[in-house]
Amino acid sequence: MWNLLEHHDIAKIVRRMPPWIVKEYEIWKSLIYRHGPEILRQFPGYHDELLKGQRKGERSSRLSQKYRVIYTVNRKLITVYVLEVTPHNY
């Protein structure tokens, strides 16, 4: 089992999201908690990827076409730290 930590602002962000995105986020968290971040690569819809530039070292997963989860992975502590859930800017 993996530890899943969320940034302290995530609760406020989640309250403002559409209910179906909250449900997708809960499913995403459940997968991470049980199987770790590697499981996301088995589901192409999440389009899990390593970020570049200022966000180097962070990862992104799609919850929908618009919403993304930005997170980091610490394998030594078996921890996933969710930094933000945000609408993607195009």
SVG drawing of the C-alpha trace seen along z (x, -y; Angstrom):
<svg xmlns="http://www.w3.org/2000/svg" viewBox="-22 -28 36 31">
<polyline fill="none" stroke="black" stroke-width="0.4" points="0.0,0.0 1.1,-3.5 0.7,-6.6 -1.2,-9.4 -0.7,-12.9 -2.5,-15.9 -1.5,-19.6 -3.6,-21.5 -5.4,-23.4 -6.8,-20.3 -9.9,-20.1 -10.9,-23.7 -10.2,-22.9 -12.2,-19.7 -15.3,-21.5 -15.4,-23.8 -15.0,-21.0 -17.9,-19.3 -19.2,-16.2 -18.2,-13.9 -14.6,-15.1 -14.5,-14.6 -15.6,-11.0 -12.8,-10.5 -10.3,-12.0 -11.5,-9.5 -11.0,-6.6 -7.6,-7.9 -6.7,-8.1 -8.0,-4.6 -5.8,-3.2 -2.7,-5.0 -3.3,-3.9 -3.7,-0.2 -1.3,0.3 1.1,-2.7 1.6,-5.2 2.8,-2.5 -0.8,-1.2 -1.7,-4.5 0.3,-3.4 -2.0,-0.5 -4.9,-2.9 -4.3,-5.1 -7.1,-7.5 -5.0,-8.9 -2.2,-9.8 0.2,-9.8 3.4,-11.7 6.5,-13.2 6.4,-17.0 9.2,-19.3 10.4,-22.8 9.5,-24.5 7.6,-21.3 10.5,-19.0 10.2,-16.0 6.5,-16.2 3.9,-14.0 0.5,-14.7 -2.5,-12.5 -5.7,-13.3 -9.0,-13.1 -10.8,-14.5 -10.0,-16.5 -9.8,-19.6 -8.8,-18.5 -5.3,-17.2 -3.8,-15.9 -0.2,-17.1 1.8,-15.0 5.2,-13.8 6.4,-10.3 8.8,-9.5 9.7,-5.8 11.9,-5.7 8.9,-6.6 6.3,-4.9 4.5,-8.2 2.5,-10.1 2.1,-13.8 -0.8,-15.5 0.2,-19.1 -2.9,-20.3 -6.0,-19.3 -6.5,-22.0 -8.2,-22.7 -5.6,-22.5 -4.8,-25.7 -4.6,-25.5"/>
</svg>
